[in-house]
Amino acid sequence: MGMMKEFKDFAVKGNVVDMAVGIIIGAAFGKIVSSFVGDVLMPPIGVLLGGVDFSSLAYTVKAAAGDLPAVIISYGKFIQTIIDFTIIAFAIFIAVKAINSLKKKEEEAPVAPPAQEVLLTEIRDLLQERK
């Protein structure tokens, strides 16, 4: 019974739930970026490079023979994946940089002293004036 309680404590901790939410959002973000790269960015890049479609670039190691399919190295898909990764990494870098700059501004903002401390300071000043 102790192991089940430990697992329950682990599974419902805030960090685990936050991580699960992050993974789900990350997967959705990855799909969005992949679509953006494949459907929006790569067609114009292909036109600029003379109509090259990266996803169709491949090297045939062994041609198809009878019922056996061809053995192909799809290096174009690999290039596409590298481009996807680079864009995703850059987008995450920009997002983290923006979040860090917002946190920095929050930290730099002076914190007003509590009302009790202000009141005590005023009382101290009034007492000093009486002397």
N, C-alpha and C positions, 0 to 999 in steps of 0.2 A: 504494500500500500504506500510506502514511503517514496518509491520511485515514481508512482503516478502523481503524487503530490508535487514532487520536484519538477516533473515534466509540466504539470499545470502551471506552476509558478513561473517556469521558464517561458512557456508559450504565451502567457498573458502579460508579460512584462512590456512596458512601453516601448523599449528599444526593439523588441522583436516585431511588434505591431508596426512601428514606424518603418522598420526595414522592409517588411512585407509590402506596405503601401509604396515605398520608394521603388521596389522592384517592379511592381505592377505599373506604376507611372513610367518608369524607365523603359519597360517593354513597349508601352504605347508610344512613348516619345521616339523610340527606335524605329517603329513602323512608320511614323510620320516623317522622320528624317529620311528613311530609306525611300519612301514614296517621293519626297521632295527631290532627292538626288536623282533617282531613276527616271522620274516623270517630268521634272522641271529643269534641272541643271544639266543632265547628261545629253539630252537632245541638242541643245545649242552648242555644247562643247563638241559633240560629234560632228556637227555641221562645220564648226570652226576648224576641226582637224581633218576636214575633207570627207565627211560622211562616215567616219569610223564609229561603229557600234561596239562598245567595249564588251558587252555581255555575249556577243557572238564570237569573240576572238577565242580560238582554241587550236590546239596542236593535236593531230591524230597520231597516236602511237602505233595503233594497229587498226586497220580497216575492218569493217564488218565482214564476217564470213559466215554465210548460211544463216543459222538461227542465232549466232553469237553477235552481240552488239559491238560496235566499234569501241576501242579504248581511246578516250580523249582526255587531254589535259586542258581544262577550261580556264586558262589564265586570264581571260577577259572578265570572268566573274570575280576572280581574285582581285583584279585591278578595281573593279566596281566596289568590292567590299572594303578595300583600302580607302577609297574615296569616301564611302559612307562613314567609315570610322573617323577619318580626319575631320569631316564636317560635324559629326556628333561630338567629337572631342572639343572642337573649337566652340560649338554652341554651349557645351557644358562649361567650358572655361569662361566664356563671356557671362553666363548666368552666375557662376560662383563669384566672379570678379564683381559683378553688380551687387550681389548680396553682401559680400565683404565690405564694399564701399558704404552700403547703407548701414551696416553694423558699426563701422568706424565712425560715421556721423552721429549715431546714437550714443556711442561711447564718449565722443568729444563734447557733446552737449552738457553744460554744467547742470549738476543736480541741485535743485533748490533745497535748502535745509528744511527739516520738518518744522511745522508751525510751533511746536513746543520749544524747540531750540531758538527760534526767532523771538518768542515771547520771553524766554529766559535772558536772551541778549539784551532786549529792551529794558527788562527789570534791572539788569546789571548796570546798564548805562545810566538809568535814572538814579540808582543808588550812588554811583560815582559822582553825579552832578550835585548831590546833596552834601557831599563832603567838602 
